Amino acid sequence: MTTDAPSTPHPNNRNLQSNRRVADAIAMRIEARGCTPDSSPLSSQPTHVVQISGAGLEFKHEKRLPTNEDIILTLCLGPEQRAVSLQAQVVSSNEVKGDRGNKCFDARVVFTEVDQQARMLLDQHIEHILERTSSNCRVYNYAS
């Protein structure tokens, strides 16, 4: 992430409610902020099913993420599968049953800093998912 590009400040609750949210499977890496970043390539296969918006992300994770912890998320976004790193803060991490009956945690994070390039990739990714899902929907007109 470049530091010279203007960034979007932490969203307030009003902004969170106005953002469109979509479900998708993406490759994602989660790291504690301030640690040495993992420079290995991101998986080419999805690692998490997420609910994503321009303001944040919801996903299931095998470990509890401490509330209010600052983290770095590296996401593979868009039809081109471009990697983008975003600073985020954990809003909640609650224990739930996983898809296979295993213990996991439903984590919610808000993006705290999003530069212009990352914002563009987020918006493009959400638009791509909306277009892809709406093209698979059938519209029924019922005659009265």
N, C-alpha and C positions, 0 to 999 in steps of 0.2 A: 504494500500500500504506500502510495506516495504521500509525503507530508506537506508538500507545497500546494496541493489542490484544496480548494475550499471544501469544508465538510458540513454535513447537516447536523445540527445539534440534537441532543437527546429529545425524542418526541414526548409530548405530554399526552394525557389520556384522550383528549379530543382528537389529536392526530392519529392515535392508535385506532380509534373507532372508524375513522374515515378511510383507512387503507383497505384495499382489496386483499383477501387472503385466499391462497390456493393450496391444494394438497399436491405433493409430488414426492418422488423418490430421488434423492440426490446423494452424491458422494460428499462427505463432510468430515473434517477433522476438528477436534476441540482441544485447545491448549490454554493453560493458565497464562494470563497476561504477565509479562515480565520474565517469563522463562525463555530459554533459548528455543527459537522456532524450529520445528521439524522441517527439514529441507527435502525430505523424501517426496517423490511424486504422489499426488493424491490418487486414490483408487479410480480406475476407469469404470467401475461398477458402483451402483448406488449402495450406500452404507446405512442410510437412515430414511425413513418415511417422515416427511415434515409437513407442517402447515406453515407457509411462508407468506409474509407481506413485506411491504416496504419498511415497516417499523420493527419487525422482529420475526421470531421463529418459535415454533412449538415442535417438540420431538421426544421420542422415547430414547432413554440412554441407560446403559447397564450400571452406571454409578450415579450416586447422588451428587449433584452440583451444588455447592454452598450458595444459599441465597445472598444476593448482592455482590457475588464474586465477579470481577472483571475477567473476561475471557476473550480469546481470539478464535474466531470461527473461520475456517477455510472451506469455502463451498465451491462446487463445480456447477456453474449456472449456464442457462441458455442453450439454444440448439447447438452452439459451437462447443459447449462444455468447457467454458473458460473458468479458470480458478480465480477466486477473489477472496481476499482476507478482510474480515470485518471485526471491529471491536464491538463487544456486546457486554451486557450485564445480566446476570441470572436473576429473574424475577421470582421464580418458584421452581421447586424440584420435589415432586410428591411421589411416594411409592405407589405403584400400580402393578397389576398383573400383566405380564407380557403376553404376546400372541401365542406363545407355547406354554403358558401357565407359569413361566418363570418370573422372578421378581425383577422389576425394572423401575425406572423413574420417568415420570412425565415432566419434562423440563420446558420452561418458558423463558425466553430471553428477549431483551430489546436491544436493538442496535444503538450504540452510543455515539459512534462516529462513522459516517459514510461519505467517502469522497465522491466527486462527480462521476468518475469512471465506474465505481462500484454501484452508485445509484442508477446509472444507465443500465448496467448489467442486471441489477435486480428488477428494474422496470421491464426490460426486454424479456427476462425469464418469466415473469408473471404474465405478461401479455402472450407469450408463446404458449404457456400452459392453458390460459383462458381460451385462446384460439383453438388449440388442440382438443380441449374437452368440449367446447361448444360445437365443433364440427362433428363430434360423435353423438350429439344429442339429436333426437327427432322432435319435430314440432308437430303437434296434433291440433287440428282445427275441428271443433265439434259443431256441427250444424244444429241449430235449435229447432 
